[in-house]
Amino acid sequence: MDLSDDMIKRLVDQHKKKLEYYKTKYHSERKHDEVFMEKNRQRARDYYEVNKTKKKEYYDKNRDFINAKNSYVYYKRIDNIEKFIYKYPKKYQLLIDRNFITEKKV
């Protein structure tokens, strides 16, 4: 199904309006409703309890990538990426392999 440019623009505008409506409703009504907030917090606690092991498994499985990403962001923030590339070539290659970095600077 091909959509015209006007139809796509209209759908995007409708989506933006809907998001804005829900955001306004939350900040004006729901955020101040004690019953809703308590239910929301309980739902978050339940979700955390059920998925605690999934998060741990994810971090254990991706520990090297997360560590490499954090190091890269640090060196990028201090504007010294060349030092990162020189000091940690394996981490740099891992970031390239996982498409976190798109350009090669060597």
Secondary structure, DSSP 8 states (H G I E B T S, - for coil): ----HHHHHHHHHHHHHHHHHHHHHHHHTGGG-HHHHHHHHHHHHHHHHHHHHHHHHHHHHTHHHHHHHHHHHHHHHTT-HHHHHHH-HHHHHHHHHTTS--S---
